[in-house]
Amino acid sequence: MAERVKWLEGQIAMVEQKLKKLSQEKTPLNPNPPSLAIEELKVSPRPKRGGFSVSFRLINQNPQESMVSGTLAMVAKNETQRIPVYQVLPEMLLDKGIPRQPEKGSEFQVKRQKFVEALFDGSAGKVFGTLTVYVYSSDGKLILQKTAAIPES
């Protein structure tokens, strides 16, 4: 009986330590990330001027229609070459084609939906295969990404 009590006291001590550790860890401010969607993502070549244009609708899917804000970045990629080539709007550091400075992205606020447009120039004849849109919450966490093929001109 004494052994059983000692064992139970040990178990209680372990549980108390775990609870103490969990209470000291930071809890996320917003456990439910904003519910956003990218719809009608279109990438169109610009044969006369070079490059391509991008357009899409950023949709707030939150039923309460509260304002959602954050930043977004678009990355054109050609990863078929020996050394991959990237172009990012707005300009920021990338790590293997993924934005690493979400705070430098284009800021947005959307209550219901927002129409977004961008132009990528035909810089030095670079040919890109895909375009990825990265959407970040206002605290810099990736909440959405969507990729589309870039048609040849």
N, C-alpha and C positions, 0 to 999 in steps of 0.2 A: 504494500500500500504506500509506503514512504517513497519507494522508487517511482511509482506512478505519479505522485504529487510533484516530485522533483522534475520528472519529465514534462509534466503539464506546465510547471513554472518556466521551464526552458522554452517551451513552445510559445508561451505568452510573451516572454522577453523578446523572442525573434519577431513576433507579430508587431510588438511595440516599436522595435527598431525599424521595421519596414514602413510602418505608418509615419514615424518621425522623418525618415528619409523622403518619403513621398510628399509630405507636407512642406518640406524644404525646397523641393524641386519647383521650378516655375511652372505655373499652369498657363495654358494659352489664353490670351485675352478673348479670342473669338474662336471657340472650338468648332463652330460651323462656318466654313469659309463661304464667301459670297457665292451665290449661284448664278453664274454667267454662262452664256453660250455665244459661239460665233456662228452666224448663219450667212448664207449667200456669199461665201468667200470666193472671189473671182480674181484671177490673175490673167491679165491681157497683155500681149506683146505690143510694143509701140514701134512698128517697122520703120517709120520715117525718122523718128528721133532716137531710136535705140532704147534699150532697157525695156521696162514693163511697168504697168500700173496695177495697183492692188486696191480692192474695195471689199468691204464686208460690213455686216451689222453686228454690233455688240449688244446682246440682249440680256437684260436683267430678269432672271427667272424667279426672283423673290416675290412671293405672293403679296407681301405687304407694300410692295413698290417703294421701299426705302432706298435712298440714294446709295449707290455703290461707287467707290472710287478706288483708284490704283494707277498703275502704269502699264504700258505695253511696249513691246519691241517686236520688230519683224526682221527675220534673218533669211536672206537668200543664200542657198547652199549649192555647191558643186563638190560633192564628196567622192566623185568617181576618179578624180585626178590623183596622182601620187601624193601631191601636197594639196589637201582640200582648200578650196577658195570660198570665202564668206564675204557677204556685205550686210551690214546691220543698220537699221534705221530705228531710232536715232543712234548716232555713233556711241559705242561703248565697248568695253573689253568683253571678249568671248573666251570661253573655255570649250574647245572641241565643238564650236558652233552654237554654244548655249550662252545667252547673256549672263554676265556675272555682276552687273551693276544695275539692278532693276530700278534703283532710285534715279537713274539717268534716262529712263524710258519716257515715252510721251504720256503725260498725265491725262486721265479721263475721269469723268463723273457721269453716271448714267442712272436715270430714274426708271425708264422703261426700255429704251433702245437708243443707240447712238450709231450713226453712219460714219465709217472711218475710210479714208482714202490716203494713198501714198504713191509716190513715183520713185522708182529705182532707175537711175540713169544707166546708160550702156557703157559704163566705165571700162575703157581699154578693151572693148570687145569681149569681156568675160561672159561666159555662158553659164547660167545657173539652171539647175534641174528642179529644185524644190524651194518653196517659201514656207517658213514656219512662223506663226504668230504666237508670241508668248505673252500671257496676261498675268500680271502680278497684283496681289492685294496691296493696300496702302502700307502694310508693314513689310513688304518685299518678298512674300511667299508666293511661289508659283501656284496659280489656281486653275489655269487653263492653257492648253496649247493646241494648235490645229495646224496641219500641214496640207499644202496643195501643190500639185505639179505646176511647173512653169512651162507653158506651151512655147515651142520654138516659133520664131517670127517668120 
